Amino acid sequence: MSIIKVLEVMANSSKSWEDATQIAVSHAAKTLHNIRSVWIEDQSAVVVGNKIIEYRITAKMSFEVELNEKK
């Protein structure tokens, strides 16, 4: 039996939305184990002087909860 939990995260990058997503996964993986998927819920960008300077994402990340089953 497995239990999947969903966590909402936000991340940003000066390169791309894909890079912001990878940053979110990499940072979450420092404390979460068994990450299974990431779903981009929202994307936005910061514009200065008619140029995008920051890409932002809001994502839902799913991971399997480790159970300590007693036998």
N, C-alpha and C positions, 0 to 999 in steps of 0.2 A: 504494500500500500504506500502511496506517496501523496504528499500534500504540497501544493504549489501556492506560493504567496506572491502577491503583486505589489510592487513598490513604485510610487511615482517619483521621478527625478527630473531635475533641470540641469542643463549644461550649456556651455558656450565655447566657441572657437573663432579664431580670426581667419581660419582657412575655409571651412565648409560645414554644412549640416551633417555630412557623413563623419567628419572629424569630431564634431561636437558629440555625436552619438557614440563614437569609439571612446572618447574621453569619459562619457558617462559610464559606459560599461567597464572601462579600466579602473576608474575610481571606485565603483561599486564592488568590483571583484576583490578589492583590498580587504573588505569585511564580509562580503557575501560569498557563499560557495554555491555551486550548482546552478549558475545562471542559465536559464533555458531560452529566453527570448527577450526581445526589446521591440516595443511598438511605439512609433513616433506619433504622439497625439497632436502636437502643434509645432510649427516652425515659425520663427520670426527673425528679423535682422535689424541691426542698428545701422543707420545711414548717416554719414557726415560728409558734407561737400559733394553730394551726389555719388558717393562711393560706399559700398557695404564695408563696414569695418568689423562687424561681429555677427556671427551666425548663432542663433539660439534655438534650442529644442526643449520640449517638454515630452518626456517619454514614460511609458509604463514598462517596467522590467519584471519578468517573472523568474522565480527561482524555486528550487525544490528545498523544502524544509527537511533538515536531517532529524530523524526520529531516533531516540534512544529506546529501542524496544527491549523489554525485559522478557527473557524466555524462561 
